Amino acid sequence: MALVITALIVVAVLALALALAYLPMRLLLGQIARNVRQFIERQRERRHASRETPDRRKAPLA
């Protein structure tokens, strides 16, 4: 009987720990994803912006 009660308490503690960790993890992952999207968008904008110097990523035609 004591083993069953102990097992139930352990399961309850694990469930509570997972529930309390879920929301902060979702918020953190959402923030990281938003920052990555913004970074990618900034890089796209920089690549499409006109520059005074020639693009060094492309090989010159010789």
mmCIF file as Biopython writes it, N, C-alpha, C and O atoms, coordinates in Angstrom:
data_model
#
loop_
_atom_site.group_PDB
_atom_site.id
_atom_site.type_symbol
_atom_site.label_atom_id
_atom_site.label_alt_id
_atom_site.label_comp_id
_atom_site.label_asym_id
_atom_site.label_entity_id
_atom_site.label_seq_id
_atom_site.pdbx_PDB_ins_code
_atom_site.Cartn_x
_atom_site.Cartn_y
_atom_site.Cartn_z
_atom_site.occupancy
_atom_site.B_iso_or_equiv
_atom_site.auth_seq_id
_atom_site.auth_asym_id
_atom_site.pdbx_PDB_model_num
ATOM 1   N N  . MET A ? 1  ? 0.823  -1.201 0.000   1.0 0.0 1  A 1 
ATOM 2   C CA . MET A ? 1  ? 0.000  0.000  0.000   1.0 0.0 1  A 1 
ATOM 3   C C  . MET A ? 1  ? 0.867  1.266  0.000   1.0 0.0 1  A 1 
ATOM 4   O O  . MET A ? 1  ? 0.583  2.224  -0.718  1.0 0.0 1  A 1 
ATOM 5   N N  . ALA A ? 2  ? 1.908  1.254  0.801   1.0 0.0 2  A 1 
ATOM 6   C CA . ALA A ? 2  ? 2.793  2.413  0.877   1.0 0.0 2  A 1 
ATOM 7   C C  . ALA A ? 2  ? 3.500  2.626  -0.459  1.0 0.0 2  A 1 
ATOM 8   O O  . ALA A ? 2  ? 3.766  3.763  -0.849  1.0 0.0 2  A 1 
ATOM 9   N N  . LEU A ? 3  ? 3.804  1.529  -1.162  1.0 0.0 3  A 1 
ATOM 10  C CA . LEU A ? 3  ? 4.470  1.638  -2.465  1.0 0.0 3  A 1 
ATOM 11  C C  . LEU A ? 3  ? 3.562  2.334  -3.481  1.0 0.0 3  A 1 
ATOM 12  O O  . LEU A ? 3  ? 4.033  3.139  -4.285  1.0 0.0 3  A 1 
ATOM 13  N N  . VAL A ? 4  ? 2.273  2.028  -3.449  1.0 0.0 4  A 1 
ATOM 14  C CA . VAL A ? 4  ? 1.316  2.647  -4.367  1.0 0.0 4  A 1 
ATOM 15  C C  . VAL A ? 4  ? 1.189  4.139  -4.079  1.0 0.0 4  A 1 
ATOM 16  O O  . VAL A ? 4  ? 1.164  4.949  -5.006  1.0 0.0 4  A 1 
ATOM 17  N N  . ILE A ? 5  ? 1.112  4.499  -2.829  1.0 0.0 5  A 1 
ATOM 18  C CA . ILE A ? 5  ? 0.994  5.912  -2.455  1.0 0.0 5  A 1 
ATOM 19  C C  . ILE A ? 5  ? 2.265  6.663  -2.860  1.0 0.0 5  A 1 
ATOM 20  O O  . ILE A ? 5  ? 2.192  7.780  -3.373  1.0 0.0 5  A 1 
ATOM 21  N N  . THR A ? 6  ? 3.422  6.051  -2.627  1.0 0.0 6  A 1 
ATOM 22  C CA . THR A ? 6  ? 4.684  6.677  -3.021  1.0 0.0 6  A 1 
ATOM 23  C C  . THR A ? 6  ? 4.749  6.871  -4.533  1.0 0.0 6  A 1 
ATOM 24  O O  . THR A ? 6  ? 5.184  7.919  -5.010  1.0 0.0 6  A 1 
ATOM 25  N N  . ALA A ? 7  ? 4.316  5.860  -5.283  1.0 0.0 7  A 1 
ATOM 26  C CA . ALA A ? 7  ? 4.313  5.959  -6.743  1.0 0.0 7  A 1 
ATOM 27  C C  . ALA A ? 7  ? 3.372  7.071  -7.205  1.0 0.0 7  A 1 
ATOM 28  O O  . ALA A ? 7  ? 3.716  7.819  -8.120  1.0 0.0 7  A 1 
ATOM 29  N N  . LEU A ? 8  ? 2.214  7.193  -6.603  1.0 0.0 8  A 1 
ATOM 30  C CA . LEU A ? 8  ? 1.269  8.253  -6.959  1.0 0.0 8  A 1 
ATOM 31  C C  . LEU A ? 8  ? 1.846  9.633  -6.659  1.0 0.0 8  A 1 
ATOM 32  O O  . LEU A ? 8  ? 1.673  10.570 -7.439  1.0 0.0 8  A 1 
ATOM 33  N N  . ILE A ? 9  ? 2.524  9.750  -5.536  1.0 0.0 9  A 1 
ATOM 34  C CA . ILE A ? 9  ? 3.137  11.042 -5.188  1.0 0.0 9  A 1 
ATOM 35  C C  . ILE A ? 9  ? 4.239  11.389 -6.185  1.0 0.0 9  A 1 
ATOM 36  O O  . ILE A ? 9  ? 4.353  12.542 -6.603  1.0 0.0 9  A 1 
ATOM 37  N N  . VAL A ? 10 ? 5.043  10.412 -6.565  1.0 0.0 10 A 1 
ATOM 38  C CA . VAL A ? 10 ? 6.114  10.657 -7.534  1.0 0.0 10 A 1 
ATOM 39  C C  . VAL A ? 10 ? 5.528  11.070 -8.878  1.0 0.0 10 A 1 
ATOM 40  O O  . VAL A ? 10 ? 6.029  11.997 -9.514  1.0 0.0 10 A 1 
ATOM 41  N N  . VAL A ? 11 ? 4.473  10.392 -9.313  1.0 0.0 11 A 1 
ATOM 42  C CA . VAL A ? 11 ? 3.823  10.744 -10.579 1.0 0.0 11 A 1 
ATOM 43  C C  . VAL A ? 11 ? 3.229  12.153 -10.500 1.0 0.0 11 A 1 
ATOM 44  O O  . VAL A ? 11 ? 3.332  12.924 -11.454 1.0 0.0 11 A 1 
ATOM 45  N N  . ALA A ? 12 ? 2.615  12.485 -9.376  1.0 0.0 12 A 1 
ATOM 46  C CA . ALA A ? 12 ? 2.027  13.813 -9.207  1.0 0.0 12 A 1 
ATOM 47  C C  . ALA A ? 12 ? 3.111  14.896 -9.228  1.0 0.0 12 A 1 
ATOM 48  O O  . ALA A ? 12 ? 2.924  15.951 -9.834  1.0 0.0 12 A 1 
ATOM 49  N N  . VAL A ? 13 ? 4.231  14.635 -8.572  1.0 0.0 13 A 1 
ATOM 50  C CA . VAL A ? 13 ? 5.326  15.612 -8.542  1.0 0.0 13 A 1 
ATOM 51  C C  . VAL A ? 13 ? 5.898  15.799 -9.950  1.0 0.0 13 A 1 
ATOM 52  O O  . VAL A ? 13 ? 6.165  16.927 -10.365 1.0 0.0 13 A 1 
ATOM 53  N N  . LEU A ? 14 ? 6.086  14.709 -10.678 1.0 0.0 14 A 1 
ATOM 54  C CA . LEU A ? 14 ? 6.595  14.817 -12.043 1.0 0.0 14 A 1 
ATOM 55  C C  . LEU A ? 14 ? 5.625  15.583 -12.945 1.0 0.0 14 A 1 
ATOM 56  O O  . LEU A ? 14 ? 6.045  16.420 -13.743 1.0 0.0 14 A 1 
ATOM 57  N N  . ALA A ? 15 ? 4.344  15.298 -12.817 1.0 0.0 15 A 1 
ATOM 58  C CA . ALA A ? 15 ? 3.345  16.002 -13.623 1.0 0.0 15 A 1 
ATOM 59  C C  . ALA A ? 15 ? 3.346  17.494 -13.301 1.0 0.0 15 A 1 
ATOM 60  O O  . ALA A ? 15 ? 3.268  18.330 -14.201 1.0 0.0 15 A 1 
ATOM 61  N N  . LEU A ? 16 ? 3.435  17.820 -12.022 1.0 0.0 16 A 1 
ATOM 62  C CA . LEU A ? 16 ? 3.466  19.227 -11.616 1.0 0.0 16 A 1 
ATOM 63  C C  . LEU A ? 16 ? 4.730  19.923 -12.137 1.0 0.0 16 A 1 
ATOM 64  O O  . LEU A ? 16 ? 4.668  21.062 -12.598 1.0 0.0 16 A 1 
ATOM 65  N N  . ALA A ? 17 ? 5.857  19.244 -12.062 1.0 0.0 17 A 1 
ATOM 66  C CA . ALA A ? 17 ? 7.113  19.825 -12.550 1.0 0.0 17 A 1 
ATOM 67  C C  . ALA A ? 17 ? 7.038  20.073 -14.054 1.0 0.0 17 A 1 
ATOM 68  O O  . ALA A ? 17 ? 7.465  21.124 -14.531 1.0 0.0 17 A 1 
ATOM 69  N N  . LEU A ? 18 ? 6.505  19.126 -14.792 1.0 0.0 18 A 1 
ATOM 70  C CA . LEU A ? 18 ? 6.372  19.314 -16.243 1.0 0.0 18 A 1 
ATOM 71  C C  . LEU A ? 18 ? 5.406  20.444 -16.569 1.0 0.0 18 A 1 
ATOM 72  O O  . LEU A ? 18 ? 5.656  21.231 -17.481 1.0 0.0 18 A 1 
ATOM 73  N N  . ALA A ? 19 ? 4.318  20.527 -15.840 1.0 0.0 19 A 1 
ATOM 74  C CA . ALA A ? 19 ? 3.341  21.590 -16.088 1.0 0.0 19 A 1 
ATOM 75  C C  . ALA A ? 19 ? 3.942  22.966 -15.798 1.0 0.0 19 A 1 
ATOM 76  O O  . ALA A ? 19 ? 3.698  23.915 -16.543 1.0 0.0 19 A 1 
ATOM 77  N N  . LEU A ? 20 ? 4.713  23.080 -14.735 1.0 0.0 20 A 1 
ATOM 78  C CA . LEU A ? 20 ? 5.306  24.371 -14.385 1.0 0.0 20 A 1 
ATOM 79  C C  . LEU A ? 20 ? 6.451  24.747 -15.322 1.0 0.0 20 A 1 
ATOM 80  O O  . LEU A ? 20 ? 6.748  25.931 -15.486 1.0 0.0 20 A 1 
ATOM 81  N N  . ALA A ? 21 ? 7.090  23.767 -15.932 1.0 0.0 21 A 1 
ATOM 82  C CA . ALA A ? 21 ? 8.197  24.058 -16.850 1.0 0.0 21 A 1 
ATOM 83  C C  . ALA A ? 21 ? 7.708  24.310 -18.271 1.0 0.0 21 A 1 
ATOM 84  O O  . ALA A ? 21 ? 8.442  24.881 -19.078 1.0 0.0 21 A 1 
ATOM 85  N N  . TYR A ? 22 ? 6.487  23.898 -18.593 1.0 0.0 22 A 1 
ATOM 86  C CA . TYR A ? 22 ? 5.991  23.991 -19.964 1.0 0.0 22 A 1 
ATOM 87  C C  . TYR A ? 22 ? 5.828  25.440 -20.422 1.0 0.0 22 A 1 
ATOM 88  O O  . TYR A ? 22 ? 6.324  25.813 -21.486 1.0 0.0 22 A 1 
ATOM 89  N N  . LEU A ? 23 ? 5.153  26.237 -19.645 1.0 0.0 23 A 1 
ATOM 90  C CA . LEU A ? 23 ? 4.875  27.620 -20.053 1.0 0.0 23 A 1 
ATOM 91  C C  . LEU A ? 23 ? 6.154  28.451 -20.224 1.0 0.0 23 A 1 
ATOM 92  O O  . LEU A ? 23 ? 6.299  29.108 -21.255 1.0 0.0 23 A 1 
ATOM 93  N N  . PRO A ? 24 ? 7.079  28.453 -19.268 1.0 0.0 24 A 1 
ATOM 94  C CA . PRO A ? 24 ? 8.305  29.229 -19.504 1.0 0.0 24 A 1 
ATOM 95  C C  . PRO A ? 24 ? 9.091  28.742 -20.721 1.0 0.0 24 A 1 
ATOM 96  O O  . PRO A ? 24 ? 9.690  29.543 -21.438 1.0 0.0 24 A 1 
ATOM 97  N N  . MET A ? 25 ? 9.086  27.430 -20.952 1.0 0.0 25 A 1 
ATOM 98  C CA . MET A ? 25 ? 9.804  26.901 -22.112 1.0 0.0 25 A 1 
ATOM 99  C C  . MET A ? 25 ? 9.140  27.357 -23.404 1.0 0.0 25 A 1 
ATOM 100 O O  . MET A ? 25 ? 9.831  27.716 -24.357 1.0 0.0 25 A 1 
ATOM 101 N N  . ARG A ? 26 ? 7.828  27.348 -23.449 1.0 0.0 26 A 1 
ATOM 102 C CA . ARG A ? 26 ? 7.123  27.831 -24.643 1.0 0.0 26 A 1 
ATOM 103 C C  . ARG A ? 26 ? 7.401  29.306 -24.880 1.0 0.0 26 A 1 
ATOM 104 O O  . ARG A ? 26 ? 7.619  29.725 -26.017 1.0 0.0 26 A 1 
ATOM 105 N N  . LEU A ? 27 ? 7.395  30.095 -23.812 1.0 0.0 27 A 1 
ATOM 106 C CA . LEU A ? 27 ? 7.686  31.527 -23.958 1.0 0.0 27 A 1 
ATOM 107 C C  . LEU A ? 27 ? 9.113  31.749 -24.442 1.0 0.0 27 A 1 
ATOM 108 O O  . LEU A ? 27 ? 9.351  32.598 -25.302 1.0 0.0 27 A 1 
ATOM 109 N N  . LEU A ? 28 ? 10.056 30.998 -23.901 1.0 0.0 28 A 1 
ATOM 110 C CA . LEU A ? 28 ? 11.445 31.136 -24.309 1.0 0.0 28 A 1 
ATOM 111 C C  . LEU A ? 28 ? 11.632 30.733 -25.770 1.0 0.0 28 A 1 
ATOM 112 O O  . LEU A ? 28 ? 12.292 31.441 -26.530 1.0 0.0 28 A 1 
ATOM 113 N N  . LEU A ? 29 ? 11.060 29.610 -26.162 1.0 0.0 29 A 1 
ATOM 114 C CA . LEU A ? 29 ? 11.187 29.167 -27.550 1.0 0.0 29 A 1 
ATOM 115 C C  . LEU A ? 29 ? 10.505 30.136 -28.509 1.0 0.0 29 A 1 
ATOM 116 O O  . LEU A ? 29 ? 11.000 30.367 -29.612 1.0 0.0 29 A 1 
ATOM 117 N N  . GLY A ? 30 ? 9.381  30.699 -28.103 1.0 0.0 30 A 1 
ATOM 118 C CA . GLY A ? 30 ? 8.713  31.695 -28.935 1.0 0.0 30 A 1 
ATOM 119 C C  . GLY A ? 30 ? 9.562  32.931 -29.127 1.0 0.0 30 A 1 
ATOM 120 O O  . GLY A ? 30 ? 9.621  33.485 -30.225 1.0 0.0 30 A 1 
ATOM 121 N N  . GLN A ? 31 ? 10.219 33.368 -28.069 1.0 0.0 31 A 1 
ATOM 122 C CA . GLN A ? 31 ? 11.094 34.539 -28.167 1.0 0.0 31 A 1 
ATOM 123 C C  . GLN A ? 31 ? 12.298 34.240 -29.056 1.0 0.0 31 A 1 
ATOM 124 O O  . GLN A ? 31 ? 12.685 35.077 -29.872 1.0 0.0 31 A 1 
ATOM 125 N N  . ILE A ? 32 ? 12.888 33.070 -28.909 1.0 0.0 32 A 1 
ATOM 126 C CA . ILE A ? 32 ? 14.032 32.700 -29.743 1.0 0.0 32 A 1 
ATOM 127 C C  . ILE A ? 32 ? 13.616 32.644 -31.207 1.0 0.0 32 A 1 
ATOM 128 O O  . ILE A ? 32 ? 14.328 33.150 -32.074 1.0 0.0 32 A 1 
ATOM 129 N N  . ALA A ? 33 ? 12.466 32.033 -31.487 1.0 0.0 33 A 1 
ATOM 130 C CA . ALA A ? 33 ? 11.994 31.929 -32.871 1.0 0.0 33 A 1 
ATOM 131 C C  . ALA A ? 33 ? 11.733 33.317 -33.459 1.0 0.0 33 A 1 
ATOM 132 O O  . ALA A ? 33 ? 12.048 33.569 -34.622 1.0 0.0 33 A 1 
ATOM 133 N N  . ARG A ? 34 ? 11.166 34.204 -32.670 1.0 0.0 34 A 1 
ATOM 134 C CA . ARG A ? 34 ? 10.891 35.566 -33.143 1.0 0.0 34 A 1 
ATOM 135 C C  . ARG A ? 34 ? 12.207 36.297 -33.452 1.0 0.0 34 A 1 
ATOM 136 O O  . ARG A ? 34 ? 12.309 36.995 -34.461 1.0 0.0 34 A 1 
ATOM 137 N N  . ASN A ? 35 ? 13.204 36.134 -32.588 1.0 0.0 35 A 1 
ATOM 138 C CA . ASN A ? 35 ? 14.494 36.773 -32.828 1.0 0.0 35 A 1 
ATOM 139 C C  . ASN A ? 35 ? 15.166 36.221 -34.076 1.0 0.0 35 A 1 
ATOM 140 O O  . ASN A ? 35 ? 15.779 36.976 -34.832 1.0 0.0 35 A 1 
ATOM 141 N N  . VAL A ? 36 ? 15.062 34.930 -34.302 1.0 0.0 36 A 1 
ATOM 142 C CA . VAL A ? 36 ? 15.666 34.325 -35.490 1.0 0.0 36 A 1 
ATOM 143 C C  . VAL A ? 36 ? 14.972 34.839 -36.745 1.0 0.0 36 A 1 
ATOM 144 O O  . VAL A ? 36 ? 15.633 35.162 -37.732 1.0 0.0 36 A 1 
ATOM 145 N N  . ARG A ? 37 ? 13.633 34.918 -36.715 1.0 0.0 37 A 1 
ATOM 146 C CA . ARG A ? 37 ? 12.900 35.441 -37.873 1.0 0.0 37 A 1 
ATOM 147 C C  . ARG A ? 37 ? 13.305 36.875 -38.171 1.0 0.0 37 A 1 
ATOM 148 O O  . ARG A ? 37 ? 13.506 37.236 -39.330 1.0 0.0 37 A 1 
ATOM 149 N N  . GLN A ? 38 ? 13.425 37.696 -37.133 1.0 0.0 38 A 1 
ATOM 150 C CA . GLN A ? 38 ? 13.843 39.084 -37.343 1.0 0.0 38 A 1 
ATOM 151 C C  . GLN A ? 38 ? 15.254 39.166 -37.909 1.0 0.0 38 A 1 
ATOM 152 O O  . GLN A ? 38 ? 15.532 39.995 -38.776 1.0 0.0 38 A 1 
ATOM 153 N N  . PHE A ? 39 ? 16.150 38.305 -37.419 1.0 0.0 39 A 1 
ATOM 154 C CA . PHE A ? 39 ? 17.518 38.291 -37.923 1.0 0.0 39 A 1 
ATOM 155 C C  . PHE A ? 39 ? 17.546 37.912 -39.395 1.0 0.0 39 A 1 
ATOM 156 O O  . PHE A ? 39 ? 18.249 38.541 -40.186 1.0 0.0 39 A 1 
ATOM 157 N N  . ILE A ? 40 ? 16.788 36.889 -39.769 1.0 0.0 40 A 1 
ATOM 158 C CA . ILE A ? 40 ? 16.743 36.454 -41.171 1.0 0.0 40 A 1 
ATOM 159 C C  . ILE A ? 40 ? 16.189 37.569 -42.047 1.0 0.0 40 A 1 
ATOM 160 O O  . ILE A ? 40 ? 16.695 37.810 -43.143 1.0 0.0 40 A 1 
ATOM 161 N N  . GLU A ? 41 ? 15.159 38.244 -41.572 1.0 0.0 41 A 1 
ATOM 162 C CA . GLU A ? 41 ? 14.570 39.340 -42.348 1.0 0.0 41 A 1 
ATOM 163 C C  . GLU A ? 41 ? 15.572 40.478 -42.514 1.0 0.0 41 A 1 
ATOM 164 O O  . GLU A ? 41 ? 15.675 41.051 -43.599 1.0 0.0 41 A 1 
ATOM 165 N N  . ARG A ? 42 ? 16.306 40.812 -41.466 1.0 0.0 42 A 1 
ATOM 166 C CA . ARG A ? 42 ? 17.326 41.866 -41.578 1.0 0.0 42 A 1 
ATOM 167 C C  . ARG A ? 42 ? 18.405 41.476 -42.578 1.0 0.0 42 A 1 
ATOM 168 O O  . ARG A ? 42 ? 18.873 42.315 -43.347 1.0 0.0 42 A 1 
ATOM 169 N N  . GLN A ? 43 ? 18.799 40.208 -42.572 1.0 0.0 43 A 1 
ATOM 170 C CA . GLN A ? 43 ? 19.816 39.763 -43.525 1.0 0.0 43 A 1 
ATOM 171 C C  . GLN A ? 43 ? 19.295 39.860 -44.953 1.0 0.0 43 A 1 
ATOM 172 O O  . GLN A ? 43 ? 20.032 40.264 -45.852 1.0 0.0 43 A 1 
ATOM 173 N N  . ARG A ? 44 ? 18.044 39.497 -45.173 1.0 0.0 44 A 1 
ATOM 174 C CA . ARG A ? 44 ? 17.457 39.624 -46.517 1.0 0.0 44 A 1 
ATOM 175 C C  . ARG A ? 44 ? 17.453 41.078 -46.965 1.0 0.0 44 A 1 
ATOM 176 O O  . ARG A ? 44 ? 17.790 41.387 -48.108 1.0 0.0 44 A 1 
ATOM 177 N N  . GLU A ? 45 ? 17.070 41.966 -46.055 1.0 0.0 45 A 1 
ATOM 178 C CA . GLU A ? 45 ? 17.034 43.386 -46.400 1.0 0.0 45 A 1 
ATOM 179 C C  . GLU A ? 45 ? 18.432 43.902 -46.722 1.0 0.0 45 A 1 
ATOM 180 O O  . GLU A ? 45 ? 18.601 44.692 -47.651 1.0 0.0 45 A 1 
ATOM 181 N N  . ARG A ? 46 ? 19.430 43.467 -45.969 1.0 0.0 46 A 1 
ATOM 182 C CA . ARG A ? 46 ? 20.804 43.903 -46.233 1.0 0.0 46 A 1 
ATOM 183 C C  . ARG A ? 46 ? 21.293 43.385 -47.582 1.0 0.0 46 A 1 
ATOM 184 O O  . ARG A ? 46 ? 21.993 44.096 -48.302 1.0 0.0 46 A 1 
ATOM 185 N N  . ARG A ? 47 ? 20.930 42.157 -47.924 1.0 0.0 47 A 1 
ATOM 186 C CA . ARG A ? 47 ? 21.383 41.590 -49.197 1.0 0.0 47 A 1 
ATOM 187 C C  . ARG A ? 47 ? 20.761 42.310 -50.386 1.0 0.0 47 A 1 
ATOM 188 O O  . ARG A ? 47 ? 21.384 42.425 -51.441 1.0 0.0 47 A 1 
ATOM 189 N N  . HIS A ? 48 ? 19.540 42.791 -50.218 1.0 0.0 48 A 1 
ATOM 190 C CA . HIS A ? 48 ? 18.854 43.441 -51.325 1.0 0.0 48 A 1 
ATOM 191 C C  . HIS A ? 48 ? 19.151 44.940 -51.405 1.0 0.0 48 A 1 
ATOM 192 O O  . HIS A ? 48 ? 18.788 45.590 -52.385 1.0 0.0 48 A 1 
ATOM 193 N N  . ALA A ? 49 ? 19.794 45.479 -50.402 1.0 0.0 49 A 1 
ATOM 194 C CA . ALA A ? 49 ? 20.112 46.905 -50.402 1.0 0.0 49 A 1 
ATOM 195 C C  . ALA A ? 49 ? 21.235 47.168 -51.405 1.0 0.0 49 A 1 
ATOM 196 O O  . ALA A ? 49 ? 22.148 46.359 -51.566 1.0 0.0 49 A 1 
ATOM 197 N N  . SER A ? 50 ? 21.147 48.299 -52.063 1.0 0.0 50 A 1 
ATOM 198 C CA . SER A ? 50 ? 22.199 48.635 -53.023 1.0 0.0 50 A 1 
ATOM 199 C C  . SER A ? 50 ? 23.439 49.093 -52.259 1.0 0.0 50 A 1 
ATOM 200 O O  . SER A ? 50 ? 23.351 49.723 -51.206 1.0 0.0 50 A 1 
ATOM 201 N N  . ARG A ? 51 ? 24.578 48.758 -52.818 1.0 0.0 51 A 1 
ATOM 202 C CA . ARG A ? 51 ? 25.842 49.099 -52.170 1.0 0.0 51 A 1 
ATOM 203 C C  . ARG A ? 51 ? 26.687 49.951 -53.105 1.0 0.0 51 A 1 
ATOM 204 O O  . ARG A ? 51 ? 26.514 49.927 -54.324 1.0 0.0 51 A 1 
ATOM 205 N N  . GLU A ? 52 ? 27.606 50.704 -52.507 1.0 0.0 52 A 1 
ATOM 206 C CA . GLU A ? 52 ? 28.518 51.520 -53.301 1.0 0.0 52 A 1 
ATOM 207 C C  . GLU A ? 52 ? 29.636 50.669 -53.879 1.0 0.0 52 A 1 
ATOM 208 O O  . GLU A ? 52 ? 30.155 50.970 -54.954 1.0 0.0 52 A 1 
ATOM 209 N N  . THR A ? 53 ? 30.007 49.617 -53.179 1.0 0.0 53 A 1 
ATOM 210 C CA . THR A ? 53 ? 31.095 48.753 -53.646 1.0 0.0 53 A 1 
ATOM 211 C C  . THR A ? 53 ? 30.514 47.542 -54.342 1.0 0.0 53 A 1 
ATOM 212 O O  . THR A ? 53 ? 29.372 47.167 -54.078 1.0 0.0 53 A 1 
ATOM 213 N N  . PRO A ? 54 ? 31.286 46.916 -55.237 1.0 0.0 54 A 1 
ATOM 214 C CA . PRO A ? 54 ? 30.767 45.731 -55.929 1.0 0.0 54 A 1 
ATOM 215 C C  . PRO A ? 54 ? 30.579 44.555 -54.961 1.0 0.0 54 A 1 
ATOM 216 O O  . PRO A ? 54 ? 31.208 44.484 -53.905 1.0 0.0 54 A 1 
ATOM 217 N N  . ASP A ? 55 ? 29.716 43.665 -55.349 1.0 0.0 55 A 1 
ATOM 218 C CA . ASP A ? 55 ? 29.434 42.492 -54.524 1.0 0.0 55 A 1 
ATOM 219 C C  . ASP A ? 55 ? 30.606 41.525 -54.618 1.0 0.0 55 A 1 
ATOM 220 O O  . ASP A ? 55 ? 30.934 41.049 -55.705 1.0 0.0 55 A 1 
ATOM 221 N N  . ARG A ? 56 ? 31.241 41.231 -53.481 1.0 0.0 56 A 1 
ATOM 222 C CA . ARG A ? 56 ? 32.415 40.348 -53.474 1.0 0.0 56 A 1 
ATOM 223 C C  . ARG A ? 56 ? 32.026 38.875 -53.437 1.0 0.0 56 A 1 
ATOM 224 O O  . ARG A ? 56 ? 32.892 38.012 -53.584 1.0 0.0 56 A 1 
ATOM 225 N N  . ARG A ? 57 ? 30.750 38.569 -53.244 1.0 0.0 57 A 1 
ATOM 226 C CA . ARG A ? 57 ? 30.322 37.172 -53.196 1.0 0.0 57 A 1 
ATOM 227 C C  . ARG A ? 57 ? 30.303 36.544 -54.572 1.0 0.0 57 A 1 
ATOM 228 O O  . ARG A ? 57 ? 30.399 35.323 -54.691 1.0 0.0 57 A 1 
ATOM 229 N N  . LYS A ? 58 ? 30.183 37.340 -55.599 1.0 0.0 58 A 1 
ATOM 230 C CA . LYS A ? 58 ? 30.116 36.827 -56.967 1.0 0.0 58 A 1 
ATOM 231 C C  . LYS A ? 58 ? 31.476 36.983 -57.623 1.0 0.0 58 A 1 
ATOM 232 O O  . LYS A ? 58 ? 32.148 38.000 -57.450 1.0 0.0 58 A 1 
ATOM 233 N N  . ALA A ? 59 ? 31.871 35.982 -58.366 1.0 0.0 59 A 1 
ATOM 234 C CA . ALA A ? 59 ? 33.175 36.030 -59.036 1.0 0.0 59 A 1 
ATOM 235 C C  . ALA A ? 59 ? 33.123 37.058 -60.163 1.0 0.0 59 A 1 
ATOM 236 O O  . ALA A ? 59 ? 32.145 37.122 -60.907 1.0 0.0 59 A 1 
ATOM 237 N N  . PRO A ? 60 ? 34.177 37.860 -60.283 1.0 0.0 60 A 1 
ATOM 238 C CA . PRO A ? 60 ? 34.201 38.853 -61.375 1.0 0.0 60 A 1 
ATOM 239 C C  . PRO A ? 60 ? 34.361 38.173 -62.727 1.0 0.0 60 A 1 
ATOM 240 O O  . PRO A ? 60 ? 35.027 37.144 -62.845 1.0 0.0 60 A 1 
ATOM 241 N N  . LEU A ? 61 ? 33.752 38.751 -63.725 1.0 0.0 61 A 1 
ATOM 242 C CA . LEU A ? 61 ? 33.874 38.200 -65.085 1.0 0.0 61 A 1 
ATOM 243 C C  . LEU A ? 61 ? 35.209 38.653 -65.668 1.0 0.0 61 A 1 
ATOM 244 O O  . LEU A ? 61 ? 35.449 39.849 -65.839 1.0 0.0 61 A 1 
ATOM 245 N N  . ALA A ? 62 ? 36.056 37.708 -65.965 1.0 0.0 62 A 1 
ATOM 246 C CA . ALA A ? 62 ? 37.389 38.064 -66.470 1.0 0.0 62 A 1 
ATOM 247 C C  . ALA A ? 62 ? 37.607 37.565 -67.859 1.0 0.0 62 A 1 
ATOM 248 O O  . ALA A ? 62 ? 38.675 37.779 -68.432 1.0 0.0 62 A 1 
#
